[in-house]
Amino acid sequence: MKSYLNRILALVFIFQAQSVFTQEIKVPLQEHPRPDFQREDWINLNGIWGFKFDHDGKGIEENWQRADHTFDLKILVPFPWGSGLSQVPDSADIGWYQREILVPETWSGKRIFLVIGAADWQTSAWLDGQYLGEHQGGYTPFEFELTPLIRPGQKHKLVIRVDDTEYPFKLYGKQGYGNARGIWQTPYLEARGNTYFKFIHFTTDIDLNTLTIQGELMDESREKKQMTFTIQGPDQELKELKFDLKRNQDQFSVNIPFEHPKLWTLDDPFLYEITARLQSGTNQTDQIHSYFGFRKISVMNVPGTDIPYVALNNKPIYLQMSLDQAYHPEGYYTFPSDEFMRDEIIRSKKLGLNGQRIHVKIGIPRKLYWADKLGMLIMADVPNSWGEPDEKMRHEIEYALREMIKRDYNHPAIFSWVIFNETWGLFSDVNEQRKYLPTTQQWVSDMYQLAKSLDHTRLVEDNSACNYDHVATDLNSWHAYLPGYAWENRLDEFTKETYSGSSWNFADGYQQSGQPNINSECGNVWGYSGSTGDVDWSWDYHQMINAFRKHPIIGGWLYTEHHDVINEWNGYYRFDRSEKFTGLRAFNGMTLQDLHQPIQITPDIELCKDVLPGQTVEIPLWLSVFTDRIPAQTGELSYFLRWINSAGEEKIGPVSRVPVSLKAWSWGKMTLLSLRSTP
């Protein structure tokens, strides 16, 4: 979504809002940040740290001993500096953190690591003045080993320096809403065996009823090893399997048959719990607790048609999603509590939605966990840069994509990876013009292929397109921001241009090849000049949804947006997540959820019409059934006329009924109603 923000006004708004949202938080986010990759021996480092700004910006080599300097401020980690919850204003591009750490004596003999969930952007660390190393990247976890320097049972001084200096090639995403800087995801200490799991990926196949477990080890001992997987399924039954590994084997892949696996669905998002244990030598163990969902993401034709849809577990699904900026008024990129992240998913389900697109930021693992746990599909974006696609920018994108897929592979909720948004960061200056060059398009195609090689189980978008410039993609996605009355004609145009071999919505030299046609941003906020996004939902939004229902070749939509953000007031919820007045309750207590039902009857005329007293109005109805779960083959439509006369008195006419025939995955004209306006 095109958004050119006035940063000064945005920051003024945020800091004025602090008095509304601020709450006392002593040690925030105490839960393990990776429920999909959790060791038992860990220590959460969230809380108050010493802090100071670095205003001269000298290189690390020149001033690393400044780790011994006085830290005159206090910051609440893991909230980014500048955010209200951090308690530190945004005063410089570089910040230094300090705190004491102490690991228990029971960790003696184990390898000890500092893990940082995410810090933007270049992070360096010291323990008792000894340099640990550095990491570049702002959205995924990284670690420093402390083993040679740590003394269990003794206190140590940990210092972290984060340099968030702006560069055109950095992945900046939507930080313009409020600049998320420094540490913004939970840092923690962790103990592991000398030989340990680097990562574990679970791949399910519901057609063959198998689970494939793949992973990589850090193995310096080169001894014989044994892996044990304990899987807890439905009714708490346990399944334990053991596998031997060779002395020099540091990668593994095992297949496990499952008889009648319980599937992960949106209505019943069942998660198998799994513990992976690695034994190497005498008493050298590493143990990971994780989970997985048995489910399949694919593309299939809607039964009885040649229309491709996204499918979950070999059943087409009509996507009804929201654009989730995943932003908090006081935490910016970081939510104040685990409950708040859970409630974000609940808020979407309350609206009757089945998906979110976490927009140009890599989502927080615990929020993804709640999408897994509660049943919500997720489109996962890579953040973007605002410069040109030079070598440094390409490095940042590829690193973020690789690390995102590696970290989030096990979340069943994620059904697609989105590499770019609206061609941001892909234009080059050529003769004072901005162009998406063929060489860049080829690189984007290569990135699509890279994502598919890293994860063949999900869909991949090269670019969530608003410039009609797809190159290689599994989804024929597009953006449109229009007033309600304009949607019908626009969707007519898009429908006519959607077929295999069509060049519509693709860059020159590329074409469609049977991808599902979906909207990946829609709404009206950018359709009106100077609009604030405040509209009559009962009118404008209703018209848009009706238009989509009458164009089933479009396999779903994604409304902008889940919640208001700074200058964008077009959310389902306000920035503080309070509910909005929609105007729908005036229609017999309707809610937005009623507009998102899988079975819908849509009037095939304008929502408002002027007629003379006594005039008969004919209303064609359109029936759409976007599900195979129907209550019965036949039903009944009841309708009546309600009006207010010139004296302000409400009148209700007699109830009429017409039969309705229901068939799974069907749509078309249903019947013609005749209503006579009452004098």
Secondary structure, 3 states (H helix, E strand, C coil): CCCCCCHHHHHHHHHHHHHHHCCCCCCCCCCCCCCCCECCCEEECCEEEEEEEECCCCCHHHHHHHHHCCCCEEEEECCCECCHHHCCCCCCCEEEEEEEEECCHHHCCCEEEEEEEEEECEEEEEECCEEEEEEECCCCCEEEECCCCCCCCCEEEEEEEEECCCCCCCCCCCHHHCCCEEEEEEEEEEEECCCEEEEEEEEEECCCCEEEEEEEEECCCCCCEEEEEEEECHHHCEEEEEEEECCCCCEEEEEEECCCCCEECCCCECCEEEEEEEEECCCCEEEEEEEECECCEEEEECCCCCCEEEEECCEECCEEEEEECCCECCCECCCCCHHHHHHHHHHHHHCCCCEEEECCCCCCHHHHHHHHHHCCEEEEECCCCCCCCCHHHHHHHHHHHHHHHHHHCCCCCEEEEECCECCCCCCEEECCEEECCHHHHHHHHHHHHHHHHHCCCCEEECCECCCCCECCCCCEEEEEECCHHHHHHHHHHHHHCCCCCCCCCECCCCCCCCCCEEEEEEECCCCCCCCCCCCCHHHHHHHHHHHHHCCCCECEEEECCCECECCECCCCECCCCCECCCCHHHCCCCCHHHHHCCEEEEECCCCCCCCCCCCEEEEEEEEEECCCCCCCCEEEEEECCEEECCCCCEEECCCEEEEEECCCCEEEEEEEEEEECCC
